[in-house]
């Protein structure tokens, strides 16, 4: 963002510049970066109304009564607003530039600002994609860690019961009890594996939910 605004100031000759993304996190209510402003940008978003597919440029800004993002103390003779062509999470993303003199932004400055906005749109889109992929990988790794940890307990019970059945001469009732433990723990492991597969289905947008009634008593009995 700092690079985008800095290049915009250099290319257009503006003295004030701001990149606004309403979905950005921070203390400036969506401002990703500002340069040249004498005070914090205003949070009132009425000035977003000028954003359109075509750049908005006013050479007589000092004579207009309009809302802008640079605060009441800013001296603005010329004003240039360009839409960044990428889908914002909470609304349009815009590049804003201002200069204290009239007619400071000619056709070349407008064209350069528009091209810069296109480049910024690609960069922001890539950054969002990278963030979403990183979040998905982190969630997957968290789920894998939880499932791997939870599988150890029933697996330990199965191994212990199998050891008893193989090493000791148990009476039929005890053998049956140990086999029941093996089946219960195997069922629990299967549920955990299904949970892991559900995460894969979520990533592929093929996950389905089938509600059914469950006995709370049976659930508590399994926990015990």
Sine and cosine of phi, psi and omega as CSV:
sin_phi,cos_phi,sin_psi,cos_psi,sin_omega,cos_omega
0.00,0.00,-0.67,0.74,0.02,-1.00
-0.88,0.47,-0.64,0.76,0.02,-1.00
-0.91,0.42,-0.67,0.74,-0.02,-1.00
-0.88,0.47,-0.77,0.64,-0.02,-1.00
-0.91,0.41,-0.66,0.75,0.01,-1.00
-0.88,0.48,-0.69,0.73,0.05,-1.00
-0.91,0.41,-0.61,0.79,0.03,-1.00
-0.89,0.46,-0.67,0.74,0.06,-1.00
-0.88,0.47,-0.66,0.75,-0.03,-1.00
-0.93,0.36,-0.69,0.72,-0.08,-1.00
-0.96,0.29,-0.62,0.79,-0.07,-1.00
-1.00,-0.05,-0.30,0.95,-0.08,-1.00
0.99,0.17,0.20,0.98,-0.01,-1.00
-0.94,0.35,0.39,-0.92,0.07,-1.00
-0.97,-0.25,-0.29,0.96,0.05,-1.00
-0.80,-0.59,0.62,-0.78,0.02,-1.00
-0.48,-0.88,0.51,-0.86,0.01,-1.00
-0.44,-0.90,0.59,-0.81,0.15,-0.99
-0.91,-0.41,0.84,-0.54,-0.08,-1.00
-0.89,-0.45,0.80,-0.60,0.08,-1.00
-0.75,-0.66,0.95,-0.30,-0.08,-1.00
-0.89,0.45,-0.26,0.97,0.03,-1.00
-1.00,-0.07,0.04,1.00,-0.04,-1.00
-0.98,0.22,0.48,-0.88,0.06,-1.00
-1.00,-0.06,0.57,-0.82,0.02,-1.00
0.47,-0.88,-0.05,-1.00,-0.08,-1.00
-1.00,-0.07,-0.03,1.00,-0.09,-1.00
-0.96,-0.29,0.44,0.90,0.10,-0.99
0.81,0.59,0.69,0.73,0.09,-1.00
0.94,-0.34,-0.24,0.97,0.01,-1.00
-0.96,0.27,0.88,-0.47,0.03,-1.00
-0.98,0.20,-0.64,0.77,0.01,-1.00
-0.33,-0.94,0.62,-0.78,0.10,-0.99
-0.74,-0.68,0.45,-0.89,0.01,-1.00
-0.60,-0.80,0.73,-0.68,0.07,-1.00
1.00,0.01,-0.20,0.98,-0.02,-1.00
-0.96,0.29,0.68,-0.74,-0.03,-1.00
-0.98,0.18,-0.20,0.98,0.00,-1.00
-0.51,-0.86,0.10,-1.00,0.01,-1.00
-0.89,0.46,0.63,-0.78,0.00,-1.00
-0.88,0.48,0.49,-0.87,-0.01,-1.00
-0.97,0.25,0.58,-0.81,-0.04,-1.00
-1.00,0.08,-0.28,0.96,0.03,-1.00
-0.88,0.47,0.82,-0.57,-0.13,-0.99
-0.98,-0.19,0.37,0.93,0.01,-1.00
-0.87,0.49,-0.52,0.85,-0.03,-1.00
-0.93,0.36,-0.16,0.99,0.08,-1.00
-0.93,0.36,-0.28,0.96,-0.03,-1.00
-0.90,0.44,-0.34,0.94,-0.01,-1.00
-0.99,0.16,-0.24,0.97,-0.04,-1.00
-0.93,0.36,0.76,-0.65,-0.03,-1.00
-0.50,-0.87,-0.03,-1.00,0.03,-1.00
-0.92,0.39,-0.43,0.90,0.04,-1.00
-0.96,-0.27,0.56,-0.83,0.04,-1.00
-0.88,0.48,0.57,-0.82,0.10,-0.99
-0.98,-0.22,0.84,-0.55,-0.03,-1.00
-0.71,-0.70,0.79,-0.62,0.00,-1.00
-0.82,-0.58,0.87,-0.49,0.06,-1.00
-1.00,0.05,-0.19,0.98,-0.01,-1.00
-0.90,-0.43,0.64,0.77,-0.10,-0.99
-0.86,0.51,-0.52,0.85,-0.03,-1.00
-0.91,0.42,-0.41,0.91,-0.03,-1.00
-1.00,-0.09,0.00,1.00,-0.03,-1.00
-0.98,-0.19,0.52,-0.85,0.16,-0.99
-0.98,-0.19,0.99,-0.14,-0.07,-1.00
-0.57,-0.82,0.29,-0.96,0.00,-1.00
-1.00,-0.09,0.66,-0.75,0.02,-1.00
-0.60,-0.80,0.26,-0.97,-0.13,-0.99
-1.00,0.03,0.12,0.99,-0.17,-0.99
-0.98,-0.19,0.09,1.00,0.07,-1.00
1.00,0.04,0.39,-0.92,-0.10,-0.99
-0.92,0.39,-0.36,0.93,-0.05,-1.00
-0.99,0.11,-0.20,0.98,-0.06,-1.00
-0.95,0.30,0.70,-0.71,0.10,-1.00
-1.00,0.02,0.91,-0.42,-0.08,-1.00
-0.81,-0.59,0.93,-0.38,0.10,-0.99
-0.99,-0.17,-0.54,0.84,0.04,-1.00
-0.77,-0.64,0.54,-0.84,-0.11,-0.99
-0.64,-0.76,0.67,-0.74,-0.01,-1.00
-0.67,-0.74,0.82,-0.57,0.02,-1.00
-0.81,-0.59,0.77,-0.64,-0.05,-1.00
-0.77,-0.64,0.72,-0.70,0.05,-1.00
-0.99,0.15,0.73,-0.68,0.10,-1.00
-0.99,0.13,0.87,-0.49,-0.13,-0.99
-0.97,0.23,0.93,0.37,0.13,-0.99
-0.53,-0.85,0.46,-0.89,-0.06,-1.00
-0.98,0.22,0.92,-0.38,0.09,-1.00
-0.96,0.27,0.49,-0.87,-0.03,-1.00
-0.94,0.34,-0.47,0.88,-0.04,-1.00
-0.77,-0.64,0.32,0.95,0.00,-1.00
0.62,-0.79,-0.09,-1.00,-0.06,-1.00
-0.93,0.36,0.50,-0.86,0.07,-1.00
-0.96,-0.26,0.69,-0.72,-0.09,-1.00
-0.69,-0.72,0.50,-0.87,0.16,-0.99
-0.95,-0.30,0.74,-0.67,-0.06,-1.00
-0.79,-0.62,0.71,-0.70,0.02,-1.00
-0.70,-0.71,0.51,-0.86,0.00,-1.00
-0.56,-0.83,0.37,-0.93,0.01,-1.00
-0.57,-0.82,0.58,-0.82,-0.04,-1.00
-0.94,0.33,-0.31,0.95,-0.02,-1.00
-1.00,-0.05,0.40,-0.92,0.09,-1.00
-0.96,0.30,0.46,-0.89,0.12,-0.99
0.76,0.65,0.68,0.73,-0.03,-1.00
-0.99,0.13,-0.31,0.95,-0.07,-1.00
-0.93,-0.37,0.97,-0.24,0.06,-1.00
-1.00,0.08,-0.12,-0.99,-0.03,-1.00
-0.88,0.48,-0.61,0.79,-0.01,-1.00
-0.90,0.43,-0.69,0.73,0.00,-1.00
-0.89,0.45,-0.66,0.75,0.01,-1.00
-0.91,0.42,-0.69,0.73,0.00,-1.00
-0.90,0.44,-0.67,0.74,0.01,-1.00
-0.91,0.42,-0.66,0.75,0.01,-1.00
-0.91,0.42,-0.62,0.78,0.02,-1.00
-0.91,0.41,-0.67,0.74,0.04,-1.00
-0.91,0.41,-0.62,0.78,0.04,-1.00
-0.90,0.45,-0.62,0.79,0.03,-1.00
-0.89,0.45,-0.62,0.78,0.06,-1.00
-0.89,0.46,-0.68,0.73,0.04,-1.00
-0.90,0.44,-0.66,0.75,0.01,-1.00
-0.90,0.44,-0.59,0.81,0.03,-1.00
-0.88,0.47,-0.67,0.74,0.04,-1.00
-0.89,0.45,-0.71,0.70,-0.03,-1.00
-0.89,0.45,-0.70,0.72,0.00,-1.00
-0.92,0.40,-0.63,0.78,0.04,-1.00
-0.88,0.47,-0.68,0.74,0.04,-1.00
-0.91,0.42,-0.63,0.78,0.01,-1.00
-0.90,0.43,-0.66,0.75,0.03,-1.00
-0.90,0.43,-0.68,0.73,0.01,-1.00
-0.88,0.48,-0.69,0.73,0.01,-1.00
-0.89,0.46,-0.65,0.76,0.00,-1.00
-0.91,0.41,-0.66,0.75,0.01,-1.00
-0.91,0.42,-0.67,0.74,0.02,-1.00
-0.90,0.43,-0.67,0.75,0.01,-1.00
-0.89,0.45,-0.66,0.75,0.03,-1.00
-0.90,0.45,-0.66,0.75,0.00,-1.00
-0.90,0.43,-0.66,0.75,0.02,-1.00
-0.90,0.43,-0.64,0.77,0.00,-1.00
-0.91,0.42,-0.67,0.74,0.03,-1.00
-0.90,0.44,-0.69,0.73,0.03,-1.00
-0.87,0.50,-0.70,0.71,0.00,-1.00
-0.91,0.42,-0.60,0.80,0.04,-1.00
-0.90,0.44,-0.70,0.72,0.00,-1.00
-0.90,0.43,-0.68,0.74,0.02,-1.00
-0.87,0.48,-0.65,0.76,0.02,-1.00
-0.90,0.43,-0.67,0.74,-0.01,-1.00
-0.92,0.40,-0.73,0.69,-0.04,-1.00
-0.90,0.43,-0.68,0.73,0.01,-1.00
-0.87,0.50,-0.66,0.75,0.01,-1.00
-0.92,0.39,-0.69,0.73,-0.04,-1.00
-0.94,0.33,-0.40,0.92,0.03,-1.00
-0.96,0.28,-0.40,0.92,-0.06,-1.00
-0.90,0.43,-0.63,0.78,-0.06,-1.00
-0.90,0.44,-0.82,0.57,0.02,-1.00
-0.90,0.43,-0.53,0.84,0.04,-1.00
-0.90,0.43,-0.63,0.78,0.04,-1.00
-0.89,0.45,-0.65,0.76,0.03,-1.00
-0.90,0.43,-0.68,0.73,0.00,-1.00
-0.88,0.48,-0.71,0.71,0.00,-1.00
-0.90,0.43,-0.64,0.77,0.01,-1.00
-0.91,0.42,-0.70,0.71,0.01,-1.00
-0.91,0.42,-0.65,0.76,0.03,-1.00
-0.89,0.46,-0.62,0.78,0.04,-1.00
-0.89,0.45,-0.67,0.74,0.04,-1.00
-0.89,0.46,-0.69,0.72,-0.03,-1.00
-0.91,0.42,-0.57,0.82,-0.03,-1.00
-0.99,0.12,-0.57,0.82,-0.18,-0.98
-0.99,-0.11,-0.38,0.92,-0.09,-1.00
-0.89,-0.46,0.49,-0.87,0.06,-1.00
-1.00,-0.03,1.00,0.01,-0.11,-0.99
-1.00,-0.03,0.47,-0.88,0.07,-1.00
-0.95,0.30,0.36,-0.93,-0.07,-1.00
-0.82,0.57,-0.62,0.78,-0.02,-1.00
-0.91,0.42,-0.67,0.74,0.02,-1.00
-0.93,0.37,-0.65,0.76,0.05,-1.00
-0.85,0.52,-0.69,0.72,-0.01,-1.00
-0.90,0.44,-0.64,0.77,0.01,-1.00
-0.89,0.46,-0.68,0.73,0.00,-1.00
-0.92,0.39,-0.62,0.79,0.04,-1.00
-0.92,0.40,-0.59,0.81,0.07,-1.00
-0.90,0.44,-0.63,0.77,0.05,-1.00
-0.89,0.46,-0.66,0.75,0.03,-1.00
-0.88,0.47,-0.70,0.71,-0.01,-1.00
-0.91,0.42,-0.67,0.74,0.01,-1.00
-0.89,0.46,-0.72,0.70,-0.01,-1.00
-0.93,0.38,-0.57,0.82,0.06,-1.00
-0.90,0.43,-0.64,0.77,0.05,-1.00
-0.90,0.43,-0.66,0.75,0.02,-1.00
-0.90,0.44,-0.66,0.75,0.04,-1.00
-0.89,0.45,-0.61,0.79,0.03,-1.00
-0.89,0.45,-0.65,0.76,0.05,-1.00
-0.88,0.48,-0.67,0.74,0.00,-1.00
-0.91,0.42,-0.64,0.77,0.04,-1.00
-0.91,0.41,-0.63,0.78,0.05,-1.00
-0.90,0.45,-0.60,0.80,0.07,-1.00
-0.88,0.48,-0.65,0.76,0.03,-1.00
-0.90,0.43,-0.65,0.76,0.05,-1.00
-0.92,0.39,-0.53,0.85,0.04,-1.00
-0.89,0.46,-0.60,0.80,0.04,-1.00
-0.88,0.47,-0.66,0.75,0.05,-1.00
-0.89,0.46,-0.65,0.76,0.02,-1.00
-0.91,0.40,-0.59,0.80,0.05,-1.00
-0.88,0.48,-0.69,0.73,0.02,-1.00
-0.88,0.47,-0.54,0.84,-0.02,-1.00
-1.00,-0.04,0.08,1.00,-0.02,-1.00
0.85,0.52,0.58,0.82,0.04,-1.00
-0.87,-0.50,0.25,0.97,-0.04,-1.00
-0.98,0.22,0.71,-0.70,0.01,-1.00
-0.81,-0.59,0.55,-0.84,0.01,-1.00
-0.92,-0.40,0.76,-0.65,0.02,-1.00
-0.85,-0.53,1.00,-0.08,-0.04,-1.00
-0.90,0.44,0.60,-0.80,0.08,-1.00
-0.43,-0.90,0.39,-0.92,0.01,-1.00
-0.97,0.22,0.64,-0.77,-0.01,-1.00
-0.78,-0.63,0.69,-0.72,0.03,-1.00
-0.97,0.23,0.88,-0.48,0.04,-1.00
-0.89,0.46,-0.59,0.80,0.00,-1.00
-0.88,0.48,-0.68,0.73,0.00,-1.00
-0.90,0.43,-0.64,0.77,0.01,-1.00
-0.89,0.45,-0.71,0.70,0.01,-1.00
-0.91,0.42,-0.57,0.82,0.03,-1.00
-0.90,0.43,-0.64,0.77,0.03,-1.00
-0.91,0.41,-0.61,0.79,0.01,-1.00
-0.90,0.44,-0.66,0.75,0.02,-1.00
-0.91,0.42,0.00,0.00,0.00,0.00
